[in-house]
Amino acid sequence: MFGLFGDKSEREIKHLNKAAREVIEHARQTLRAETMRDIAHLTKEHLDRVSKIYGDDPVGPKRAIVEYQSLHGEARRSRDDVALTAFTLVLISARSEKYKDRAQGVCDTLNAFIAEWAHAQEN
């Protein structure tokens, strides 16, 4: 009946893809290059950490979401733009994990963002 009980995964996949692009674009428009570099490095570090710790666990993405929601809240309270943006991207990635290949756009967006800033080394 009007999609109330239907499969909502396609809508959520679109939402996750759009959210990843918007978070990165907002950061790009409002933050300095040094901050963007730090966000990319922190995002990569935590995506690697999530993959290493929760990679083989079938409920790993759910555990990662719980952990990073807590870290996201701490970053928001402390007004840490770098951690807040990075943890938002990690949360988007963890939420897309349940869709595997169908949410490849999220992974591609994050990989492109990280690759864009991979050349920038910390001073």
Buried (B, 14 or more C-beta within 10 A) or exposed (E): EEEEEEEEEEEBBEBBBBBBBEBBEEBEEEBEEEBBBBBBBBBBEBBEEBBEEBEEEEEBBBBBBEBBEEBBEEBBEEEBBBBBBBBBBBBBBBBBBBBEEEBEBBBEBBEEBBEBBEEBEEE
